[in-house]
C-alpha cells in the first residue's frame, strides 16, 4: 500500500483479520496458497511477495520510479533492498514479535538492528531519503519495519534500551521517519488498529 500510495496509483485494499483466520479462508488461499500478506491482484496478474510486487509496479507504472532514476541508482536500490531482505528481515521480525508478545529478545537481532540503523542514519545525514531525493524501494521497505518496532516499544512494559532509543539516538533517522510520515497519503496506509487504541498484534505493516 505504501508503494502504491507513493507512486500515485489508485487501488482498493482489503484487510484480513488474522485473528479470525481470514488469511486461511478458502477464498484467500485460492489466490495465495501460503496464506500470507500482502497479495496484489491486477487484472490477470496475481503476486504474493513484497519485492516482486514492488518490481512489478515499477514496470507496470513507470512514472514516479521506486527502483532508481537510472541504471546506477537502480543497482544501489536493489542492493540495499536485498541486504534488508537477507540480513535485516529476521532481526526486525524477531524484535517486533518479542516486543509485542512480551517474550525474550535475541541479542543478535538487537545488535543487527542497531548496526543497520547506524548505517542508515549515516546515509540519511547527507540526503533526505535512502534512495536519494525521493523515496525508493529501500525507504518503502524500511519505513513500515521501523514503524512496527516503534509500535512494539510503545506497547511493551520494559523494552530493551536499544529498541527504546533506536530512532531518538539517531537524529537523521528520526528526521527521515518524520519526512516519510508527512508524505501525502502515508498515514492512510497504516492498519486501522494503529489509528485507534493500541492492541497487541503480530501483524506487521504492509509495503
Secondary structure, DSSP 8 states (H G I E B T S, - for coil): -HHHHHHT---------TTTTGGGSHHHHHH-TT--S--EEETTEEE--HHHHHHHHHHH--SS-SS-SSHHHHHHHHHHHHHIIIIIHHHHHHHHHHHHHT----HHHHHHHHHHHHHHHHHHTTSSBTTBSS--HHHHHHHHHHHHHHHHHHH-SS--HHHHTTTTT-HHHHHHHHHHHHSTTGGGGS-GGGSSS----------
